[in-house]
Amino acid sequence: MAELASLIDDLRAESADLDALVADIPESAWAMPTPAPGWTIAHQIGHLLWTDRVALLAATDEPAFDEVLAAANRDTTGFVDAAAAELAASTHLLADWRTARAALHDALATVPAGRKLPWFGPPMSSASMATARLMETWAHGLDVADALRVTRVPTARLRSVAHIGVRTRDFAFTLHGLTPPESSFHVKLTAPQGCSESEWTWGPADAEQRVVGSAEHFCMLVTQRRPRAVLDVTAVGADAQRWLEIAQAFAGPPGVGRG
């Protein structure tokens, strides 16, 4: 439970950092375009509001979540954009997001150990849900920061984003109709300045397939926020190279990346 509490604290902090970016922007700025085609800053916050609400249903009202899932399955390519557009038009978008995310964070803290929450991908634990929400909040927050031309300082919270990026390796291969590699990869990332560790690693140190880079750039890669060509993430081995081409830490169909 201590790990879950720490993850939820990180999720609260990441959400608060994004909130601070938009809390005082003029009304006109909410319509500013972000790097996601067709999405404004309001769309980005609207998407987080919608997803936090749905995650809250997964934690507290599974029948209601199943209804959302069924609706999403009827429009697998358009439901995300439609939900973001609907909520982006709200006149109390930020207040609603604050309410929804606070309720979600509190609900995740009370999920019984061992219970799996339903989701659009495989069911997940409350810790995994908190990590997934942290990843999405960071990624969409980066889009907002790009729109506002703000440079965000990377934090130790990126370790959880990187972790979900590593854990979704096989998911990315499967999404593209590929058989996941049988062998483990070694991933070594340089942690942001000020972290208690200088490097974060996953997988056996003697693995033939290897990925190396900064944690921030790796997180940008697996959330498809920057094209690989501008990132410092490198790979050794054909399977590792292929992974970096298709890496995707978020649920849904294969992303198109950022050109």
ABEGO torsion letter per residue (X at the ends): XAAAAAAAAAAAAAAAAAAAAAAABBAAAAABBBABBGBBAAAAAAAAAAAAAAAAAAAABAAAAAAAAAAAAABAAAAAAAAAAAAAABAAAAAAAAAAAAAAAAAAAABBBGBBBBBABBBBBAAAAAAAAAAAAAAAAAAAAAAAGBBBBBBAAAAAAAAAAAAAAAAAAAAAGBBBBABBBBBBBBBBBGBABABBBBEBAABABBBBEBAAAAAAAAAGABBAAABABBBBEAAAAAAAAABBABBEBBBAEBX
